[in-house]
Structures are given as C-alpha cells and as structure tokens.
Amino acid sequence: MNWLETAWPGIILGVNLLFGWGLWSIRQTIDRKLSDGLKQIFGRLDAHEGRITRVEERVQSGPSDRDIGMIREQLAVLHGDLKAATATMNGITDGQRALHAATNRLNEYLLNQK
C-alpha cells in the first residue's frame, strides 16, 4: 500500500492524460468529418450561387415592363391597321362584284343584240 500512496498522483496524471488524449482524438475525428461535410455544403452553395447568378442575368436581359408596354401599343396599332386593310379589301370585293355584275349585264346585252 505504501507504493500506492506515493504513486497515486502519477496514476491519476496518467489516467487524465489517456482520457485527454481520447477526447482529443474523438474531437479531431469529429472535426474532420464536420470539415468534410462543410466543404461539401459550401461547394453545393457555390454551385447554387452560380446557377442563381445565371438566372438573374437572364431575367435582367429580358424585356422590361416598359418594353412589353411598347410592344402592346405597337400591336394595338397593327391591329387597327389590319382592321382598316380588311375594310378596304371588303370594299374592293364589293366593287368587284358590282363590276362583275355590270360586265355580265353588258355581255348579255351584246349577245342579245345579234
């Protein structure tokens, strides 16, 4: 027992050192795994950031509300022009029908003259 009384501080120190070394090893393993996981997460975040940046660039290069408004105005003008052209074509068609009828009457008249 005599040796235990003199050796107990060394034994406690050894146990504490082993316990500390064990905790340090566990912590290093956990840190390594967390570090690898964080690297993967940050890599995925960087990839998403790149994709988001490309989408933002596409959205910014698209037409603005003002551009779309101008296009709508131009389409409305074009629609009016098409209506006018349709009315003109209908008028020409009516005129051609009248001319056709007159030509037929004249032709019948000339054929009946003989």
Secondary structure, DSSP 8 states (H G I E B T S, - for coil): -HHHHHHHHHHHHHHHHHHHHHHHHHHHHHHHHHHHHHHHHHHHHHHHHHHHHHHHHHHHHS--HHHHHHHHHHHHHHHHHHHHHHHHHHHHHHHHHHHHHHHHHHHHHHHHH-
